[in-house]
Amino acid sequence: MAERRDGLRSRRRRGRGGESARPAYPRHWEADIALRDGSAAHLRPILPGDAAALQEMHLHQSERSRYMRFFAPMPRLSDKDLERFTTVDHVDRVAFVVYIGEDLVAVGRYDRIEPDTAEVAFYVADARQGRGLGSVLLEHLAAAARERGIDRFTAEVLPQNTQMITVFTEAGFDVERTLDDGVVLVSFRIDPTARSRAVMAEREQRAEARAMERMLNPTSILLVGVSSRRDSVGGRVLSALELSGFSGALHIISREALELRGHRTHARITDVPGPVDLAVIALRPEACLEAVEDCAQIGVRSIVIPTEGFSETPERRALQREIVTRARRHGMRLLGPGSLGFLRTGADPISLSIAPRMPRPGGVALAGQSSALAAMLLAGADVRGLGVHEFVSVGNRADVSLNDTLQHWQDDPDVDVIGLALESMGNPRKFTRIARRLTPTTPLVVLRPPGSEQQLPPGHDVRPSTLPRAALDQVLGQAGVVRAEGVDELLDVVDAIGRQGLPLGPRVGILSNTAALGASLRGAADQAGLTVVADNRSVPLSEDPRLIQRAFTSMAALGEVDLVIAGVLDTHADRRSGDPAELLRQMAIVARHSEVVLLACVITGVDRLAGIQAAVRTEGDLPPVHTTVRATVRTAAAMLEAAARPQADDEDPPRREDVDRAAARQLVETALTHRHGPHDLDAAQTAALLAAYGITLLPTVTVQDEDDAVTAAGQLGYPVALKSTDPVLRHRADLGGVRLAIPDAIQLRHALAQMRADLSYSSAPLAVQSMAPVGVPVVVRSVEDPSVGPVVSLSIAGDATDLLGDIAYALPPLGEAAARRLIDTPAASVKLRGLKGLPPADREALADLVVRVGMLAEDLPELAELELYPVLVAAEGLTVVGASVRLAPAPNRTDGTRRVLLGPTASPEAPAT
């Protein structure tokens, strides 16, 4: 595959300084990647030491592939060619190599031919074609090129090279093609577009879902570390496999006997005939690394490590990272360490978990991280008789994460609802992106234990977040995620949805056979904000259960409710006057035919309750039964929240014709050239950066004395404001840092002298500023969070807002609808709609500002912090009164415009930066 006649067709190249000043090796470009078939590979910038591997790949290529790449036969690369291809400057000449194990399987490169244009080419090993290597290389080359100031790629492709032409045309860019002298000339801008992002997300989902399918559907399994003790980790895994009836090939590594429980054993992994779909390595941590290497030798595709203890010491944590690195380099994916395995019910059941028994088949998919939470999920599912389709425990999520499970379940027709128990998020931005795509069709319920951001579980190697917990909770809610406060609540909700589906609307009916229980249900429903449209608390207490059944039928059959909460007080438990389980069966029949969701709160004796729960556990058609009002109502609220999925999050990225990204990029690069660490921009730089994105800052002049102040006021025009530039005082009139509406020079001189005296403890200079029209004061901020990436926030200005945390958060880019939702989220935003006779503020102007701030934050990862405060939103228009900007070197965002697998990616042979 290929494009350009390297060295065979002369071309004048105009770079930016050639190769004389070679920059440091760009280690942040390294990445592990997922391929189309579900395997993994390692991508990094090329090094001179790759010459031998490149020659080896070239020698094994077909004549056709060599010709497609070089427009000539070239049976062997000369030493000069190898040096030219492998020695690059990482600026004007950039190349990436992809390795699987020790084999170099693909090369992609670009060469700058104009200041903003580069020529791109690819070379993929014949044996590895069809795995999506070309498209991945294009994404990584485009990201690197944008970082080096290039915004357009060109390529020369032979017409018969349809594979390469397809890589370009299906990447989502606007590709121009022309035919010149028998060669197809391809040209396209590499700025991310809505289509290119969608294409990347689709390919990412397909690759990661395929990796999970390979892991969870093995036809052959290797168990490493099985002993004769049934309570050992390996013994328990073997017991689970036997219990589930796994019928595939089973290989056991054990040095205790030639046979174990009727299964032949092997002494060494390398004695097993490969390939093998899945290996379970139940060894002590220090022995796992060698086992991974042995698994690679026999062609193992996926690995599960149930062993814990990888977080006890720094050496163990480094060992965990090395194990993941080795597994990925050999094309394998890894579940764990510390994983409780997985199970699947249905026609092809399998269990590699510690579940006490195989669950009842159903439409619920469950996943958890730590062994404690995963064990709680399994135990709770068993107690409830949850209808489970699949369960996955990702353990330390060192490689496979909950994001991968979501990608897998997105297209699974057997999954009706997903429940996740997570304690850390390695890529929250990607998680919310997947959730937005998933929740319109499949409810997603998530448990985040309190304090998980500050106290990460041992072994979870993730970037810490600086955001308050409420920020990520809001972001998850905007993606349609239903949040649970505990394992019981999580399982209650997924059980209810799995049994009956979602309510068709928000209308709630309450039914009870006792007024007291009905009042408790109604009070809890009102407190939860449910829309109660029918309330019958007058069903007589009777030994005849048909009375409450008839009352329920009357309420459900009218078509006026979508969800019914039935409260049943069973006062005749000792007389055995009826079977509450049979009552639930009859009500469930009516609910199904009436398309109504039914939740039951049953108060009865211990023995009768056990009988009811036994029936619910074994019968999938029965509704869930709760024993407390709170549990019943919170389940109803969560089901209704899941039913009201947000639908407006799929907007195209916003566009503003007056945005000058090039000017903003130049300003940032210049500022960081002179000062490499985090630092604040001065007033002029801040105004210029905002102006590049169409945000006008109220004119301000810093002054040294009274004469300067009078001169500045004359330029700006009276009346003016006088402010301290001290970060604490500049917006605080109550602390003496602001004087407003100064009408003339005499008053200005007096105000300046008085402020100097009042603020003698502060050495910050003063500033004269134009007066802004009155309006509602708003604060708009953005921050580059290490874990989440860019986050935009909005609040109504004031101490009470900050103290009460009445702040709204969202992830850019933000379209018009998303910006309006952000504005409406804070409770204090009612002030923008007009109060006590005041006119409403211009929310459309504020939404436009939020969109622009989102674009700025998304485009410039160097923007560590931005604060616009105050923004005065008037009846017409708004004024940005103050602004501050802090820049820092760009972080390597966890969810950018290139597909990567998070985790250890550093190349051992790469030079240090």
Buried (B, 14 or more C-beta within 10 A) or exposed (E): BBBBBBBEEEEEBEBEEEEEEEEEBBBBBBBBBBBBBBBBBBBBBBBEEBBEBBBEBBEEBEEEBBBBBBBEEBEEBEEEBBEBBBBBBBBBBBBBBBBBBEBBBBBBBBBBBEEEBBBBBBBBBEEBBEBBBBBBBBBBBBBBBBBBBBBBBBBBBBEEBEBBBEBBBEBBBEBEBEEEEEBBBBBBBBBBBBBBBBBBBEBBBBBBBBBBEBBBBBEBBBBBBBBEEEEBBBBBBBBBBBBBEBEBBBBBBBEEEEEBBEBEBBEEBEEBEBEBBBBBBBBEBEBBBEBBBBBBEBBBBBBBBBBBBBBEEEEBBEBBBBBBBBBBBBBBBBBBBBBBBBBBBEEEBBBBBBBEEBBBBBBBBBBBBBBBBBBBBBBBBBEBBBBBBBBBBBBBBBBBBBBBBBBBBBBBEBBBBBBBBBBBBBBBBBBBBBBBBBBEEBBBBBBBBEEBBEEBBBBBBBBEBBBBBEBBBBBBBBBBBBBBEBBBBBBBBBBBBBBBBBBEBBBBBBBBBBEEBBBBBBEBBEEBEBBBBBBBBEBEEBEEBEBBBBBBBEBBEEEEBBBBBBBBBBBBBEEEEBBBBEBBBBBBEBBBEBBBBBBBBBBBEEEBBEBBBEBBBEBBEBBBBBBEBBBBBBBBBBBBBBBBBBEEBEBEBBEEEEBEBEBBBEBBEEBBEEEEEEBBBEBEBBBBBBBBBBBEBBBBBBBEEBEBBBBBBEEBEBBBBBBBBBEEBBBBEEBBBBBBEBEEBEBBBEBBEEBBEBBEEBEBEBBBBBBBEEBBBBBBBBBBBBBBBBBBBBBBBBEEBEEEEBBBBBBBBBBBBBBBBBBBBBEBBEBBEEEEEEEEBBBBBBBBBBBBBBBBBBBBBBBBBBBBBBBBBBBEBBBBBBBBBBBBEBBBBBBBBBBBBBBBBEBEEBEEE
